[in-house]
Amino acid sequence: ESSTPRLVKGLRITPSTNGYIVYDARRERVHYLNHTAALVMDLCTGRNSLAEIVTLVGAAYGLPRKPAREVGALVRQLAGEGLIALDS
């Protein structure tokens, strides 16, 4: 997959002990993200491909294999919640 996920504009992101609290004013919704979801959101710069994000998350956690399925599912979930956009 060649998409380069990026954050949606207008989100209010507040670091918390457990990750991030994200307020989406357009949808009037609050999201509580754990550390892994916060890391993935940070990597969704519009410059990193999904494959690069998978590699970086694996390296950050010292995983023996790339977490492609898990990161892909998380990216789709964040996109479904309107927090990131998937550009091809």
Rosetta constraint file for C-alpha pairs under 8 A:
AtomPair CA 1 CA 50 HARMONIC 6.88 0.50
AtomPair CA 1 CA 51 HARMONIC 7.41 0.50
AtomPair CA 2 CA 49 HARMONIC 6.15 0.50
AtomPair CA 2 CA 50 HARMONIC 6.85 0.50
AtomPair CA 2 CA 51 HARMONIC 7.86 0.50
AtomPair CA 2 CA 88 HARMONIC 5.93 0.50
AtomPair CA 3 CA 49 HARMONIC 5.72 0.50
AtomPair CA 3 CA 50 HARMONIC 6.13 0.50
AtomPair CA 3 CA 86 HARMONIC 5.97 0.50
AtomPair CA 3 CA 87 HARMONIC 5.21 0.50
AtomPair CA 3 CA 88 HARMONIC 4.19 0.50
AtomPair CA 4 CA 44 HARMONIC 7.25 0.50
AtomPair CA 4 CA 45 HARMONIC 7.68 0.50
AtomPair CA 4 CA 46 HARMONIC 5.00 0.50
AtomPair CA 4 CA 47 HARMONIC 5.99 0.50
AtomPair CA 4 CA 48 HARMONIC 5.60 0.50
AtomPair CA 4 CA 49 HARMONIC 4.41 0.50
AtomPair CA 4 CA 50 HARMONIC 6.12 0.50
AtomPair CA 4 CA 86 HARMONIC 6.20 0.50
AtomPair CA 4 CA 87 HARMONIC 5.46 0.50
AtomPair CA 4 CA 88 HARMONIC 6.33 0.50
AtomPair CA 5 CA 44 HARMONIC 4.98 0.50
AtomPair CA 5 CA 45 HARMONIC 6.67 0.50
AtomPair CA 5 CA 46 HARMONIC 5.24 0.50
AtomPair CA 5 CA 47 HARMONIC 7.81 0.50
AtomPair CA 5 CA 48 HARMONIC 7.24 0.50
AtomPair CA 5 CA 49 HARMONIC 6.94 0.50
AtomPair CA 5 CA 50 HARMONIC 7.00 0.50
AtomPair CA 5 CA 75 HARMONIC 7.90 0.50
AtomPair CA 5 CA 84 HARMONIC 6.34 0.50
AtomPair CA 5 CA 85 HARMONIC 5.56 0.50
AtomPair CA 5 CA 86 HARMONIC 4.52 0.50
AtomPair CA 5 CA 87 HARMONIC 5.99 0.50
AtomPair CA 6 CA 44 HARMONIC 4.44 0.50
AtomPair CA 6 CA 45 HARMONIC 4.76 0.50
AtomPair CA 6 CA 46 HARMONIC 4.25 0.50
AtomPair CA 6 CA 47 HARMONIC 7.81 0.50
AtomPair CA 6 CA 84 HARMONIC 5.33 0.50
AtomPair CA 6 CA 85 HARMONIC 5.38 0.50
AtomPair CA 6 CA 86 HARMONIC 6.64 0.50
AtomPair CA 6 CA 87 HARMONIC 7.65 0.50
AtomPair CA 7 CA 41 HARMONIC 7.02 0.50
AtomPair CA 7 CA 44 HARMONIC 5.98 0.50
AtomPair CA 7 CA 45 HARMONIC 6.54 0.50
AtomPair CA 7 CA 46 HARMONIC 7.54 0.50
AtomPair CA 7 CA 83 HARMONIC 6.12 0.50
AtomPair CA 7 CA 84 HARMONIC 4.32 0.50
AtomPair CA 7 CA 85 HARMONIC 6.26 0.50
AtomPair CA 8 CA 82 HARMONIC 7.23 0.50
AtomPair CA 8 CA 83 HARMONIC 5.53 0.50
AtomPair CA 8 CA 84 HARMONIC 5.01 0.50
AtomPair CA 8 CA 85 HARMONIC 6.08 0.50
AtomPair CA 10 CA 24 HARMONIC 7.10 0.50
AtomPair CA 10 CA 25 HARMONIC 7.33 0.50
AtomPair CA 10 CA 26 HARMONIC 7.99 0.50
AtomPair CA 11 CA 22 HARMONIC 6.56 0.50
AtomPair CA 11 CA 23 HARMONIC 5.79 0.50
AtomPair CA 11 CA 24 HARMONIC 5.07 0.50
AtomPair CA 11 CA 25 HARMONIC 6.96 0.50
AtomPair CA 11 CA 83 HARMONIC 7.58 0.50
AtomPair CA 12 CA 22 HARMONIC 5.60 0.50
AtomPair CA 12 CA 23 HARMONIC 5.01 0.50
AtomPair CA 12 CA 24 HARMONIC 6.63 0.50
AtomPair CA 12 CA 25 HARMONIC 7.99 0.50
AtomPair CA 13 CA 20 HARMONIC 6.45 0.50
AtomPair CA 13 CA 21 HARMONIC 5.88 0.50
AtomPair CA 13 CA 22 HARMONIC 4.54 0.50
AtomPair CA 13 CA 23 HARMONIC 6.52 0.50
AtomPair CA 14 CA 20 HARMONIC 5.56 0.50
AtomPair CA 14 CA 21 HARMONIC 5.14 0.50
AtomPair CA 14 CA 22 HARMONIC 6.30 0.50
AtomPair CA 15 CA 19 HARMONIC 5.98 0.50
AtomPair CA 15 CA 20 HARMONIC 4.49 0.50
AtomPair CA 15 CA 21 HARMONIC 6.31 0.50
AtomPair CA 16 CA 20 HARMONIC 5.25 0.50
AtomPair CA 16 CA 21 HARMONIC 6.55 0.50
AtomPair CA 18 CA 33 HARMONIC 7.47 0.50
AtomPair CA 18 CA 34 HARMONIC 5.50 0.50
AtomPair CA 18 CA 35 HARMONIC 6.17 0.50
AtomPair CA 19 CA 32 HARMONIC 7.48 0.50
AtomPair CA 19 CA 33 HARMONIC 5.46 0.50
AtomPair CA 19 CA 34 HARMONIC 4.47 0.50
AtomPair CA 19 CA 35 HARMONIC 4.34 0.50
AtomPair CA 19 CA 36 HARMONIC 7.74 0.50
AtomPair CA 19 CA 37 HARMONIC 7.64 0.50
AtomPair CA 19 CA 38 HARMONIC 5.71 0.50
AtomPair CA 20 CA 32 HARMONIC 5.99 0.50
AtomPair CA 20 CA 33 HARMONIC 5.03 0.50
AtomPair CA 20 CA 34 HARMONIC 6.63 0.50
AtomPair CA 20 CA 35 HARMONIC 7.38 0.50
AtomPair CA 20 CA 38 HARMONIC 5.92 0.50
AtomPair CA 21 CA 30 HARMONIC 6.95 0.50
AtomPair CA 21 CA 31 HARMONIC 5.76 0.50
AtomPair CA 21 CA 32 HARMONIC 4.73 0.50
AtomPair CA 21 CA 33 HARMONIC 6.24 0.50
AtomPair CA 22 CA 30 HARMONIC 5.63 0.50
AtomPair CA 22 CA 31 HARMONIC 5.00 0.50
AtomPair CA 22 CA 32 HARMONIC 6.40 0.50
AtomPair CA 22 CA 33 HARMONIC 7.55 0.50
AtomPair CA 23 CA 28 HARMONIC 7.26 0.50
AtomPair CA 23 CA 29 HARMONIC 5.91 0.50
AtomPair CA 23 CA 30 HARMONIC 4.52 0.50
AtomPair CA 23 CA 31 HARMONIC 6.39 0.50
AtomPair CA 24 CA 28 HARMONIC 5.62 0.50
AtomPair CA 24 CA 29 HARMONIC 5.28 0.50
AtomPair CA 24 CA 30 HARMONIC 6.27 0.50
AtomPair CA 24 CA 31 HARMONIC 7.99 0.50
AtomPair CA 24 CA 83 HARMONIC 7.75 0.50
AtomPair CA 25 CA 29 HARMONIC 6.72 0.50
AtomPair CA 33 CA 37 HARMONIC 5.48 0.50
AtomPair CA 33 CA 38 HARMONIC 5.85 0.50
AtomPair CA 34 CA 38 HARMONIC 6.11 0.50
AtomPair CA 35 CA 39 HARMONIC 6.11 0.50
AtomPair CA 36 CA 40 HARMONIC 6.25 0.50
AtomPair CA 37 CA 41 HARMONIC 6.11 0.50
AtomPair CA 37 CA 74 HARMONIC 7.08 0.50
AtomPair CA 38 CA 42 HARMONIC 6.16 0.50
AtomPair CA 39 CA 43 HARMONIC 6.32 0.50
AtomPair CA 39 CA 57 HARMONIC 7.52 0.50
AtomPair CA 40 CA 44 HARMONIC 6.38 0.50
AtomPair CA 40 CA 53 HARMONIC 7.03 0.50
AtomPair CA 40 CA 57 HARMONIC 7.26 0.50
AtomPair CA 40 CA 71 HARMONIC 7.68 0.50
AtomPair CA 40 CA 75 HARMONIC 7.53 0.50
AtomPair CA 41 CA 84 HARMONIC 7.65 0.50
AtomPair CA 43 CA 48 HARMONIC 6.77 0.50
AtomPair CA 43 CA 53 HARMONIC 6.27 0.50
AtomPair CA 44 CA 48 HARMONIC 6.50 0.50
AtomPair CA 44 CA 53 HARMONIC 7.67 0.50
AtomPair CA 44 CA 84 HARMONIC 7.37 0.50
AtomPair CA 46 CA 87 HARMONIC 7.79 0.50
AtomPair CA 48 CA 52 HARMONIC 5.74 0.50
AtomPair CA 48 CA 53 HARMONIC 6.28 0.50
AtomPair CA 49 CA 53 HARMONIC 6.29 0.50
AtomPair CA 50 CA 54 HARMONIC 6.24 0.50
AtomPair CA 50 CA 72 HARMONIC 7.49 0.50
AtomPair CA 51 CA 55 HARMONIC 6.33 0.50
AtomPair CA 51 CA 68 HARMONIC 7.62 0.50
AtomPair CA 52 CA 56 HARMONIC 6.11 0.50
AtomPair CA 53 CA 57 HARMONIC 6.07 0.50
AtomPair CA 53 CA 71 HARMONIC 7.81 0.50
AtomPair CA 54 CA 58 HARMONIC 6.17 0.50
AtomPair CA 54 CA 66 HARMONIC 6.29 0.50
AtomPair CA 54 CA 67 HARMONIC 6.01 0.50
AtomPair CA 54 CA 68 HARMONIC 5.57 0.50
AtomPair CA 54 CA 71 HARMONIC 6.05 0.50
AtomPair CA 54 CA 72 HARMONIC 7.87 0.50
AtomPair CA 55 CA 59 HARMONIC 6.19 0.50
AtomPair CA 55 CA 66 HARMONIC 6.10 0.50
AtomPair CA 55 CA 67 HARMONIC 7.78 0.50
AtomPair CA 56 CA 60 HARMONIC 6.04 0.50
AtomPair CA 57 CA 61 HARMONIC 6.36 0.50
AtomPair CA 57 CA 67 HARMONIC 7.53 0.50
AtomPair CA 57 CA 71 HARMONIC 7.96 0.50
AtomPair CA 58 CA 62 HARMONIC 5.87 0.50
AtomPair CA 58 CA 63 HARMONIC 5.05 0.50
AtomPair CA 58 CA 64 HARMONIC 7.71 0.50
AtomPair CA 58 CA 65 HARMONIC 7.05 0.50
AtomPair CA 58 CA 66 HARMONIC 5.39 0.50
AtomPair CA 58 CA 67 HARMONIC 6.12 0.50
AtomPair CA 59 CA 63 HARMONIC 6.43 0.50
AtomPair CA 63 CA 67 HARMONIC 7.82 0.50
AtomPair CA 67 CA 71 HARMONIC 5.95 0.50
AtomPair CA 68 CA 72 HARMONIC 5.81 0.50
AtomPair CA 69 CA 73 HARMONIC 6.14 0.50
AtomPair CA 70 CA 74 HARMONIC 6.22 0.50
AtomPair CA 71 CA 75 HARMONIC 6.06 0.50
AtomPair CA 72 CA 76 HARMONIC 6.20 0.50
AtomPair CA 73 CA 77 HARMONIC 6.13 0.50
AtomPair CA 74 CA 78 HARMONIC 6.13 0.50
AtomPair CA 75 CA 79 HARMONIC 6.08 0.50
AtomPair CA 75 CA 84 HARMONIC 7.84 0.50
AtomPair CA 76 CA 80 HARMONIC 6.00 0.50
AtomPair CA 77 CA 81 HARMONIC 6.23 0.50
AtomPair CA 78 CA 82 HARMONIC 6.39 0.50
AtomPair CA 78 CA 83 HARMONIC 5.42 0.50
AtomPair CA 78 CA 84 HARMONIC 5.91 0.50
AtomPair CA 79 CA 83 HARMONIC 5.67 0.50
AtomPair CA 79 CA 84 HARMONIC 4.79 0.50
AtomPair CA 79 CA 85 HARMONIC 5.76 0.50
AtomPair CA 79 CA 86 HARMONIC 6.99 0.50
